[in-house]
Amino acid sequence: MNRFALAAFALGLVPAAALADPVTLRHQVAVQGDVIRLGDLFDPAGPMADATVAHAPQPGKRIVLDSVWLTRVAKSFGVEWKPMSKLDRITVERESEQIPLARIESEILAALAAEGVPANAQVEFTSRDQKFHSPVGAPPEIAVRDAWWDQRSGRFSADIEVSAAGQPGTRARMTGRVFTVAEVPVLVRQINRGEVITAQDVRLEQMREAFMRQDVVLDLDQLIGKEARYSLRGGAPVRGQDLRRPVAVAKNALVTIVLRNAGMTLTSQGRAVEDGGLGDTIRVANTQSKKIIEATVEGASLVSVQPFGNLLSN
């Protein structure tokens, strides 16, 4: 209070009420609890600041209190405030903690398991705009009611109710479809033709079984250590026909042909008719007889044949 105001008050020119700090309206308010208090609306609110004036909205929701309602509350609690116009209002929002949609999905799948949904399943919601909130600082409790699933179409529906510490939260009906999935090795980068795939080149991803081709490689052991027959793009699964064992013997390369029998070893020279990796059976032409035989690749430039092995042509 300035000197002029004090002098005016001393002379009786100004009433004491006019010298008090003016009451202002808080236009945007966020509350955590389940009630709205007088002090949330007015500043200062006086000795009744902690008095409850209304229920707070549900977590994550908001309400608008208009000038008529605010005037009635101010008068009831002796707060010296009057609206400047009919447009005076206050928006009260209830603070909350948003529940990840992935948790809602998990709860729905657990409920649908009783309806026969397999363990390797995921759900796709008709709308992902629905948000679920719980009060701040209170662990949410999620209840799934009236869960239904049609095996033929994959469609489902379920009622979701979120509460915390006995306080109601969000309620909504969720619909969508159920898909079975599998864990599939996927390349993390482009693999060029002839490159050998390593463990660092692969990650596992969930993929819908309905979208998978029958020849997609599912076993890491069938992928790591293999060589790409063609250039393979990153971010995609790999087909079995895209792979081969790393080439140990290249087409047209000279090789040593080994024949082992009863403690005796015979060798001759040949030329590979096709590429082959360790353990592969390839065609080899004997450089002297020109005969083509089938041989097993044992190492770089080394193949072996069995006694009375297959003779393919002259």
C-alpha positions in Angstrom: 0.0 0.0 0.0 1.6 3.3 -1.1 1.7 6.5 1.0 -1.1 8.2 -1.0 -3.4 5.2 -0.3 -2.5 5.3 3.4 -3.3 9.0 3.7 -6.6 8.6 1.9 -7.5 5.7 4.3 -6.5 7.8 7.4 -8.7 10.7 6.2 -11.7 8.3 5.7 -11.8 9.0 1.9 -11.4 5.3 0.9 -13.1 2.3 2.6 -10.8 -0.5 3.9 -12.2 -3.0 1.3 -11.0 -0.9 -1.5 -7.4 -0.9 -0.2 -7.2 -4.8 -0.2 -5.3 -6.6 -2.9 -7.6 -7.2 -5.9 -8.9 -10.7 -6.5 -7.9 -12.1 -9.9 -9.3 -15.1 -11.8 -6.9 -17.9 -12.8 -7.9 -18.6 -16.4 -5.9 -21.9 -16.8 -5.6 -24.3 -13.9 -4.2 -27.8 -13.7 -5.1 -30.0 -10.7 -3.9 -33.4 -9.6 -6.5 -34.5 -7.1 -10.1 -35.4 -7.6 -11.5 -32.0 -6.3 -11.3 -28.3 -7.3 -10.6 -25.9 -4.5 -11.4 -22.3 -4.1 -7.7 -21.3 -4.2 -7.5 -23.0 -7.6 -9.9 -20.4 -9.1 -9.1 -17.1 -7.3 -6.0 -15.4 -6.2 -6.1 -14.5 -3.4 -8.9 -16.7 -2.2 -8.8 -15.8 1.5 -9.1 -18.1 4.5 -11.3 -20.5 2.6 -8.7 -21.2 -0.1 -8.7 -24.9 0.6 -12.4 -25.3 0.5 -13.7 -27.8 -2.1 -16.0 -26.1 -4.7 -16.4 -28.9 -7.3 -15.3 -32.4 -8.4 -12.3 -32.4 -10.8 -12.7 -33.9 -14.3 -11.4 -37.4 -15.0 -7.6 -37.7 -15.4 -6.6 -36.2 -18.8 -9.9 -34.4 -19.2 -10.8 -30.7 -18.8 -13.9 -28.7 -17.9 -14.8 -25.0 -18.5 -16.4 -23.0 -15.6 -18.4 -20.0 -16.9 -18.8 -16.5 -15.3 -22.3 -17.3 -13.9 -21.0 -20.3 -12.0 -17.8 -18.5 -10.8 -19.9 -15.5 -9.6 -22.1 -17.8 -7.5 -19.0 -19.5 -6.0 -17.3 -16.2 -5.2 -20.5 -14.9 -3.4 -20.9 -18.2 -1.5 -17.4 -18.0 0.0 -17.2 -14.2 0.4 -14.6 -13.7 -2.3 -14.6 -10.1 -3.6 -14.7 -10.8 -7.3 -17.1 -10.0 -10.1 -16.8 -10.8 -13.7 -15.7 -8.1 -16.1 -17.9 -9.7 -18.8 -19.9 -12.8 -19.6 -16.7 -14.1 -21.4 -14.9 -14.5 -18.1 -14.3 -18.2 -17.6 -11.7 -20.7 -16.4 -10.5 -24.0 -17.8 -9.6 -26.7 -15.3 -7.6 -29.7 -16.5 -6.9 -32.8 -14.5 -3.2 -33.8 -14.7 -2.7 -37.5 -15.5 -0.2 -40.2 -16.5 -0.9 -41.6 -20.0 -0.9 -45.4 -20.2 1.1 -46.7 -23.2 -1.2 -48.3 -25.8 1.2 -51.3 -25.8 0.1 -52.1 -22.2 -3.6 -52.0 -23.3 -2.8 -54.3 -26.1 -1.1 -56.8 -23.7 -4.1 -56.8 -21.4 -6.5 -57.4 -24.3 -4.4 -60.3 -25.6 -4.4 -61.8 -22.1 -8.2 -61.6 -22.0 -8.5 -63.0 -25.5 -6.4 -66.0 -24.7 -9.4 -67.4 -23.0 -11.2 -67.1 -26.3 -8.6 -69.2 -28.1 -6.2 -66.5 -29.4 -2.7 -68.0 -29.7 0.3 -66.8 -27.7 2.1 -65.5 -30.8 -0.5 -62.9 -31.6 -0.7 -59.1 -31.9 -3.7 -56.8 -32.2 -4.2 -53.9 -34.6 -6.7 -51.3 -33.3 -9.4 -49.8 -35.6 -8.3 -46.5 -34.1 -5.1 -45.6 -32.3 -6.4 -42.2 -31.3 -7.9 -43.4 -28.0 -5.8 -42.4 -25.0 -6.0 -43.9 -21.5 -5.1 -41.9 -18.4 -4.7 -42.6 -14.7 -4.3 -40.2 -11.8 -0.8 -38.9 -11.1 1.2 -41.0 -8.8 -1.3 -43.9 -8.6 -0.5 -47.3 -10.3 -3.2 -47.9 -12.9 -5.5 -50.9 -12.7 -6.7 -52.1 -16.1 -9.8 -54.3 -16.5 -10.9 -55.9 -19.7 -14.5 -56.8 -19.9 -16.7 -58.5 -22.5 -13.8 -59.6 -24.7 -14.9 -61.1 -28.0 -12.9 -62.6 -30.9 -14.0 -64.2 -34.2 -11.4 -66.7 -35.4 -12.4 -66.7 -39.0 -12.2 -62.9 -39.6 -9.7 -62.2 -36.8 -11.9 -59.3 -35.5 -12.2 -58.5 -31.8 -13.8 -56.1 -29.4 -13.3 -55.4 -25.7 -14.4 -52.9 -23.1 -11.4 -51.3 -21.3 -11.8 -49.7 -17.8 -8.8 -47.9 -16.2 -8.9 -47.0 -12.5 -6.4 -46.1 -9.8 -6.7 -46.0 -6.0 -10.4 -46.4 -6.3 -10.7 -43.4 -8.6 -12.3 -43.9 -12.0 -10.2 -43.2 -15.0 -10.8 -43.8 -18.7 -13.5 -46.1 -20.2 -13.6 -47.1 -23.8 -14.6 -49.8 -26.2 -11.7 -51.0 -28.3 -12.1 -52.9 -31.6 -9.7 -54.2 -34.2 -8.1 -57.4 -35.6 -5.8 -60.1 -34.2 -2.8 -61.3 -36.2 -0.5 -64.2 -35.5 3.2 -63.3 -35.8 6.6 -64.9 -36.0 10.1 -63.8 -35.1 12.0 -63.4 -38.4 15.6 -62.6 -39.1 15.9 -59.3 -41.1 19.0 -57.7 -42.7 20.0 -54.4 -41.1 21.8 -53.3 -44.3 22.2 -54.0 -47.9 24.2 -57.2 -48.6 26.0 -57.3 -51.9 26.3 -60.3 -54.1 29.0 -62.6 -52.8 29.1 -61.1 -49.3 29.0 -63.5 -46.3 26.3 -62.6 -43.8 27.4 -62.2 -40.2 25.6 -61.9 -36.9 26.0 -58.1 -36.9 24.1 -58.0 -40.3 20.9 -59.4 -38.8 18.2 -58.4 -36.3 15.0 -60.2 -35.3 11.7 -58.6 -36.0 8.0 -59.6 -35.4 6.2 -60.2 -38.7 2.7 -61.2 -39.4 2.5 -64.8 -40.6 -0.1 -63.9 -43.2 2.4 -61.7 -44.9 5.3 -64.2 -44.9 6.4 -66.2 -47.9 6.8 -69.9 -47.3 10.5 -69.8 -48.3 11.5 -67.1 -45.8 14.5 -68.1 -43.6 13.4 -68.3 -40.0 16.4 -69.9 -38.4 19.5 -67.7 -37.7 21.8 -70.8 -38.2 20.5 -71.0 -41.8 21.3 -67.4 -42.5 24.5 -66.5 -40.6 27.7 -67.6 -42.5 25.9 -67.9 -45.8 26.8 -66.0 -48.9 24.4 -63.9 -50.9 23.6 -65.2 -54.4 22.3 -61.8 -55.3 22.3 -58.2 -53.9 19.9 -58.2 -50.9 18.2 -55.1 -49.5 18.3 -54.1 -45.9 15.2 -54.2 -43.7 13.8 -57.3 -45.4 13.7 -61.0 -44.6 15.7 -63.4 -46.7 14.6 -66.3 -48.9 16.4 -69.6 -48.8 17.0 -69.4 -52.6 18.9 -66.1 -52.1 21.7 -67.9 -50.1 24.4 -70.4 -50.6 27.4 -71.6 -48.8 30.5 -69.3 -49.3 32.2 -70.3 -52.5 35.3 -72.5 -51.7 35.7 -73.6 -55.3 34.9 -71.2 -58.1 33.7 -72.2 -61.6 36.5 -73.0 -64.0 39.0 -73.2 -61.1 41.6 -76.0 -61.1 41.0 -78.4 -58.3 42.7 -81.5 -56.8 40.4 -84.6 -57.0 41.0 -87.0 -54.1 39.9 -90.6 -54.0 40.3 -92.5 -50.7 39.8 -96.2 -50.4 41.1 -98.8 -48.0 44.0 -96.8 -46.7 45.0 -95.7 -50.2 44.7 -92.2 -51.6 44.7 -91.3 -55.3 44.7 -87.8 -56.7 44.2 -86.2 -60.0 43.6 -82.8 -61.4 40.3 -81.4 -62.5 38.4 -78.3 -63.4 35.2 -77.1 -61.6 32.2 -76.9 -63.9 30.3 -74.8 -61.3 30.8 -72.9 -58.0 30.6 -74.8 -54.8 30.8 -74.2 -51.0 32.1 -76.5 -48.3 30.1 -79.7 -48.3 28.4 -79.0 -51.7 28.4 -81.6 -54.4 29.5 -80.1 -57.7 30.4 -81.2 -61.2 34.1 -81.5 -61.9 35.8 -82.3 -65.3 38.9 -84.5 -65.1 41.6 -82.6 -67.1 43.1 -85.8 -68.5 40.1 -88.0 -69.3 37.7 -85.1 -69.9 35.1 -87.1 -68.0 32.7 -85.2 -65.7 32.1 -86.6 -62.3 30.3 -85.5 -59.1 32.6 -84.5 -56.2 32.2 -83.0 -52.8 33.9 -79.7 -51.9 36.3 -80.3 -49.0 38.2 -77.0 -49.1 39.8 -74.4 -51.3 40.7 -76.1 -54.6 40.0 -79.6 -53.0 37.3 -82.0 -53.9 36.7 -85.7 -53.1 35.0 -88.5 -54.8 33.7 -91.8 -53.6 34.8 -95.1 -55.1 32.5 -95.9 -58.0 31.2 -92.4 -57.8 28.7 -91.0 -60.3 30.1 -90.5 -63.8 28.0 -87.9 -65.6 29.3 -87.7 -69.1 32.4 -88.0 -71.3 
